[in-house]
Amino acid sequence: MRLFCFFVFLIPQIIFAQAGKEILIYPGDDSNLEMTKKGATPKLYSYQIPNAKPNTPALLIFPGGGYTMHAIDHEGHKIAKWANAHGAHAFVLQYRLGQFDGSGNKHPDMLNDAKRAMRYIRSHAKEWNLNPDLITIMGFSAGGHLASSLATHFDDGIKGDSIDATSCLPNICVLAYPVISMNDKYTHWGSRRFLLGPTPKQKDIDFLSSNLQVRAQTPPTFIFHTSDDKSVPVQNSVNYYLALREMGIPATLHIFEHGPHGVGLAENDPTLVQWKNLLENWLKQWKVFSK
């Protein structure tokens, strides 16, 4: 019965995923790309607006899942369709995943996937009628950690192919109930274990605690969380907001008193759905959404 329920749960996600065109972000013969059997093949699901005007904005979406799975329906494909409805291209990243014992994919694999995805999208800007200077990243939970990691560990390009030579600096950042800290007090234990393994080094913990890594070019950021989130403490968002403000980076933080973790756009919650409305208005101010 449990196995049956498991597959029933997966069926709608599989059908929904087929709506986005799949794009492999690495060359097919890349021998340096290591993946575990459980790990996911790095790829984008592309939701491009047909006949889009030149310089159309875009969203790159990182679904959550504790670096052990992808909540790819309500924190991925549904978000992409929502972005399309507001006049923006959208791309959902399936990044590599970790294993409990630390034997599989781990840092920097996931961050490398995020960087490559950003480079891939930006390098195809002309072909896709996409504005290379208006690409927003949006991450949920562990996907929020990946987004904040990209927002603090970007670069202007690296050696490799023409895609690698492209900047991976995001222009705007949106974080929903994000994991930010890898330090013991506030971290989400599961995300840290699947990202860094069972015995992480302190230097890696600090490097991947985004509140400690904010830079002058870290992009303007919108953050949403709930005070009684029992999976990821709200202090993650508060501390990241404070770090952004310390550096003078435009930022807005919305904390709701009550609400569970992992709500996505919360369209069935009359209170939490307000975060989506606030975000829509904020993205319009930054010219990401046109309607």
N, C-alpha and C positions, 0 to 999 in steps of 0.2 A: 504493500500500500504506500509506504514511504517513497519507493522508487517511482511509482506511478505519479504521485503528487509532485515529485521533483521534475519530471518531464512535462507535466501539465503546466508547471510554473515557467518552464523554459520556452514552451511553444510560442506564446505571444511575443516574447523578446526576439526570437529567431525571425518570425514573420516581420516584425517591425524593423529589424536591422536591415532587411533586404531593401527597404525604401531608399537607403543612402548608397550611392555608388562607392565601392570599396577601392581604395588607393593604397598600394604598398609604398611605404615612405623610404625604404632602403632598396638598393639594387638587389635583384633576385639572386645574384651570385656573390653576395657579401659574406665572405668567409669569417669575418670578424664578429658577425652577429650571432651571439649565443643565446639560445632559448631553451628553457626546460620543457618537459613534456606537458606540464601543467600551465606553463607560461603562455601568454597570448602573443600571436604574431603582431608586431607593430604595424598598424595601418590606420588610415583615416576613412571615416564614412562621410562622404561629401554630399552636402545639401546646398547646391548652388542654385541661385535664382535664374530661371531661363531668361534669356535675352536681357540680362542685367545691363544697366548703363555702366560706362567706365567709372572706375573709382568707387564702386560699391563697397561699403564696409563689410567686415567679416568677423565671425566669432569662432574661436577654437575652444572646444569644450572638453574638459577632463572629468569624466564621471568618477564617483567615489567607489569604495569597496574595500578599504583597508589594505590596499596593495596585494590582495589575494583573490579578488574578483572585480568585475565591473558592473555597477548598477546602471547598465547602459541604456535601459529603457527610459525611466523617469528622470535620470540625471544625464541623459545623453541625447537619444533620438527625439524625445519630446521637446527638449530644450532647443534642438536644431530647428524643428518645425515652428516653434514659437518665435525664434529669431527670424526665420524666413517671412513670417507673417508681419514682421515689423520692418521689412525691407533690407535685411542683411543676409549675406551668404553665411553658411554655418558648416563646421567640420567637427566631427566627434572623433577623438583620438582613442584608439584601443592600444594602450601601452603595455609593456611587459609586466609580469607579476612575479611575486616572490613565493618562497616556500617556508614553511614553519621552522624547519631545521637550518635554514640559511644556505642550503646547498644549491639553490637555483638562482634565478635572476635577482639582483639586488642593486643598490646604488653603486655606480651611476647609471645603470641601464635605463631606469625609468626617466630620469632627467634628460638623458641623451635622446630618448624617444620624443620627449616634449620639445627639445631644441630642434630636432630634425623636422618635426611636424611644422613648427613655426617657420623654419627656413623653407620647407617645401611649399607652403602656402604663399609666402612672400615672393619666392622666386617665380611663381606662376601668375603673379598679379596681372600682368598685361594680357596674358592669354585668357584669364578668367574674368576680366573686367573688374578687378578687385583693387581696392586702395591699399597699397603696401604700407602706408603710414597710418592706417586706421584698422588695425587688427587687435581685437579684444580677446583676452583669455578668460575663461570662466570655469572655475573648479568647485567641486562639491566634496566635502569631507576630506578623504585622502587625496582625491583629485584637486581639492583646494590646496593641500600641501604641495602637490606637484606644480600647481599654478603659481603659488607664492615662491617656490624654489626657482622657477623660470624667471619670475619677476625680480629675483635678487641675484641670480647666477647666469645672466645672459652674457652674450659676447657679440662682437661685430663680424664674426665669421672665423672659420678654422680651415686648416688644410684638408683637401679632399676633392670632391667633385664640385661642379658649379653651384649646387644646392648648399653644400657645406660652407661655401664662401659667403653666404648670405647672412645678414644679421638675424639673430633670434630674439631681439629685444621686443617684447610686447608693448603696445601703445596704451592699452587700458586693461585693467584687471578687475574681475568680479569674483568674490569668494563667498561661498555659502557654507556655513557651519564648518569652517576649515580646520584641519589639523595644521598647526603652525610650529609648535615646539616639539623637539625630540627629547628634551630633558625630562627627568622623572616626574616632577611635580605636576605638570599639566599635559603630558603627552597622551596620545591614544596608543596604548601598549601594543595592540595588534598591528597597527600601521608601522610602528617603529620596528617590530620584530620582522615583519615581512619585507621591509625596506632595507634594514641594516643587519638582519640576522640576530641570533640569540645573545651574542656578546659584542655589542657595538663599541667602537673606540670613542673616547670623549671628543676627539677632534672631529669625527664624523657627526656626532650628536650635535655639536655646536654649529658645524657647517650647514646642517640641514634644519636648524632652528631658525626659521625665516625672520623672526623678530630680532635676531642678532645680526642679520645679514643685509638689512635694507641699505640701498645705495642711492646716490643722488638722482640716478636715472630710473629708479624703480617707478613704474607707471602709476598714475592716479588710480585709486582703488575704492571699490564699493564692497562693504562687508555686511553679511547678515548672519545672525546667530540667535539662539534662545537661551535665556538664563538658566533654565533647568535641563539643558541638554545633558543626558546621563552617559553619553558615549564620548563626546569630545567637549571638555570643559570650556565654557564661554571665555575664560581667561586667555585662550589661544587668540581669539579675535581681538579682545581688548588690548593685549600686549602688542599685537601687530599694528593695530591702529595707532597706539602711542608711539611706536617706533617710526611709523610713517610720518606722523606729525612732527616728531623730533627732527626729521630730515626736511621738513617743510613741504612734503608731498601732499597734494590734494587727496583727501580721503573722507569717506562718510561711513559711519557705523550705525547699524540699526539692530538693536537688541530687543527681542520680545520677551515678556516675562515668562510665558509658558509655551511649551511645544516640544515634540519629540525630535530626535535626530533623523536626518535622511528624508526630509519632506519634499525635496525637489521644489517645484514651483508652488506647492501647497494649494492647488486650485480647489480642493474640496474642504479647505479649512477657512471659514469666513474671517478669522482673525489673521492667521499667518499669510494668507494670500495677499495681504497688503504689501508684503515685502516685494512681491513681483511688480505691483503697481509702482512702488517707489523706485524700483530698479529701472522700469521702463522709462519713467520720467528722467532719471539720471542719465540713462544712455542717450536719450534725445538731446539732453544738454551738451553731451560730448559728440553729437552728430553721428552716433553709431546707429541709432534707430531713426527712421524717417517718418514713421507713422505709428 
